């Protein structure tokens, strides 16, 4: 007798069930959107001089902070006010804020400043220096002889109009 071969029944066509897959994806998307951390992007408003503005009027005082690799230098555009060397490899931002508050107390009506940056300085240092001279806390402002209405965070504006450029 020989071997009897059994024949397989003809295969049914396979159906792909997409409904469970769609359900899983919709739950995953909902979960990811609910747990996503949205980063806050802050934009710094800079007032840059333009040639179309006409003839520039030189203010009586303008704070210039030069950010160099070895420290900070404060000038009034012509004369040096102070030189702040690096402290343990970091810029002396608290001392810069105190000096800026002192200068703001002497020149209350001035709200413009320039931050001039050397080419070998990181961008993050530029932003930190701008933040240091833009505002201070209420106690520092009162100790240096000027007051203004604090904004919502309890800080007082010092030099909010900042121009950026290259250090000489």
Rosetta blueprint (number, residue, H / E / L):
1 X L
2 X L
3 X L
4 X L
5 X L
6 X L
7 X L
8 X L
9 X L
10 X L
11 X L
12 X L
13 X L
14 X L
15 X L
16 X L
17 X L
18 X L
19 X H
20 X H
21 X H
22 X H
23 X H
24 X H
25 X H
26 X H
27 X H
28 X H
29 X H
30 X H
31 X H
32 X H
33 X H
34 X H
35 X H
36 X L
37 X L
38 X L
39 X L
40 X L
41 X L
42 X L
43 X L
44 X L
45 X L
46 X L
47 X L
48 X L
49 X L
50 X L
51 X H
52 X H
53 X H
54 X L
55 X L
56 X L
57 X L
58 X L
59 X L
60 X L
61 X L
62 X L
63 X E
64 X E
65 X E
66 X E
67 X E
68 X E
69 X L
70 X L
71 X E
72 X E
73 X E
74 X E
75 X E
76 X L
77 X L
78 X L
79 X L
80 X E
81 X E
82 X E
83 X E
84 X E
85 X E
86 X L
87 X E
88 X L
89 X L
90 X E
91 X L
92 X L
93 X H
94 X H
95 X H
96 X H
97 X H
98 X H
99 X H
100 X H
101 X H
102 X H
103 X H
104 X H
105 X H
106 X H
107 X L
108 X L
109 X L
110 X L
111 X L
112 X E
113 X E
114 X E
115 X E
116 X E
117 X E
118 X L
119 X L
120 X L
121 X L
122 X L
123 X H
124 X H
125 X H
126 X H
127 X H
128 X H
129 X H
130 X H
131 X H
132 X H
133 X H
134 X H
135 X E
136 X E
137 X E
138 X H
139 X H
140 X H
141 X H
142 X H
143 X H
144 X L
145 X L
146 X L
147 X L
148 X L
149 X L
150 X L
151 X L
152 X L
153 X L
154 X L
155 X E
156 X E
157 X E
158 X L
159 X L
160 X L
161 X E
162 X E
163 X E
164 X E
165 X E
166 X E
167 X L
168 X L
